[in-house]
Amino acid sequence: MISKHSYNFGLLTISDSGHIGTRKDNSGDVAVEAMIKLGYTKIYRDMVPDEIDMISSKLIEWSDNGKVDVILTTGGTGVSPRDRTPEATKLVLDYEIPGIPEAIRVETRKFTEMSMLTRGIAGIRSKCLIVNLPGSPKGVLEGLSIISGVINHTIALCQDTDQLH
């Protein structure tokens, strides 16, 4: 679904190896390209290591300044000891929206049973939608294709705008 409204987004990749420059941010590239195709405007893009304080700090900065309507994160949602994105996100949310990650897990289960291992969450902070996506390009594309139809509506509802129809 292409965005009917002019919404802005930020993309935050969480990756230790990407942060130090030993890994290319392919999942971030895919997310940015997909969001632009959906009609969103990129305002921010950054990469941080799997550190709760750094992740939560960036989410707070971007959501609280009012310049973005949605923040997508890629990476750090698995079960390895360094995967801390859900914990960092949960710390900063005003409230969670469990249906978004539930839908992603249920629908991607059709492609791989490994989808059960993703711990991503979603919610609202300062009228900004935050969604954790997996760190793989395929996982990002699948996740965005599943939720693309509800992103605009979620933003409009949380911002209490007249743009619902």
N, C-alpha and C positions, 0 to 999 in steps of 0.2 A: 504494500500500500504506500503510495507516494504521499508525502506530507502536504496538506492543503494550507498549512500555516508556516510562518517563518520561525522555526525553532532552532535553537543553537545547541551544540553538543560539545562535550569534552571527552577525550579518550585517554584513559590512564592504563598503561601496561605495567604489570607487576612481574618483574623478572630479575633475579640476581645476575644471571649471565648477560642479559640484555643491558642492564644498567652499567655494567663494566665494559660493554662493547664487544663481548665475545659471541653474541647471538643477535641476529637480525630480528627486528620486530615484525615478522610476517603477519601475525594475528592482528596487530594494530593497523597495519596497512590494509588488511581485508576489512576491518571494522570501519575505518574511515571511508574507504571506497563505497561500502554498502550504505552507510548513513548518508553520504552525499547523493547517491543514486535515489535514496528515499526522500530527498529534498531538504535535508538538514544542513546547517552551516557549521563547519568546524571552527571553534573558537580556541580550544586548548588541546594540546597533545603533549604528553610527557611519559616518562618511564621512571619507575622507582624500584628499589630492591624489595624483597619480601620482608619488610619491616613494618610492623603494625603502626608505629608512630608516624612514619613517613607516608604510608598509605592514607591513614585517617586525616593527617594534616592536609594533604592535597585535596581530599574529598571535601573537607570543611572549607578550605580556601575557595575552591571553585563553586561549590553550591551556595555559599553564603554571600558571594559578591553579586549575585543576581544576573550574571552574564550568560549563564548556560541553563537550559531547561532539562537536559538529560546528560548524565555522565555514565559512560560505559567503562567498565574495567575488563581487562583481559588478563588471565593468568592468576595463579595463586589460589585456585579454588579446589584443588585436589586433596589428596590425603597424605602427602609427604609432610614431614615435620616443618618444612619451611613455608608451606602453603598457608598463608594467614590472611588472605583478602577478606573472607567472610567475617572473621573476627574484627578486623579493622573497620569494615563497613558497618557492622552491627553497632559498634561503639558510637557512630556519628549519626545514625538515622533517628528522625523524629518518630517514624513508625515504619514497620515492614509491610510489604505486599507479598505474601507467600505464594500467591497463585502464579506469579510470573516465573520464578525458578521451578515451581512444581510443573508447570506446563512445559518448560524447556526439558526437564528431566524425563517426563513421560513421553514426549514426542521424540526426543533423540534416542530413547530406549529402543525405538523401532530400527535404528541404524547400528547401535552398539550397546552391548550390555554395560560397558564401562561408564555410560552416562549416570549410572547409579552412584558413582564415586564422586561426582561433582557436588560441591557444597555451597555453590553460589547462592547469594540472596539478593533481594531487591527491596527498595523502599524509597521513602521520601525524606529529604532534608531541605529545609528552607524553600519549599515549593519546587524542588528539583528532584527528578526521578534519577535514582542510582541503580544500575543493574550490573551484577557480576556475571561475566561470561567466561567460558573456559579459555585456556591459553593456546589452543590450536586453531589455525585458520578455519578448518572444517567445522569445529565446534562453534566458532564465532558466527559463521555463515548460517549454520543450522539454527542456532539460538535466535539470531536476528530475524530469520525468516518466520520463526514461530511467533515472535512477539511484535513484529513490525506493525501489525494491525491495531495494537492497543497502546502503543507509545503515545501517539497524539492525544488520544482520549484521556489517558492517565495524566498527562501534563495539564490538559485543559481542566480536568477535575481538581487536581491538587492546587492549581493556580486560581481556581474559581473564576474562570473566564467565560465569556459568552460564546466561545469558539467550539462548542460541542457538536454543532451540526453544520 
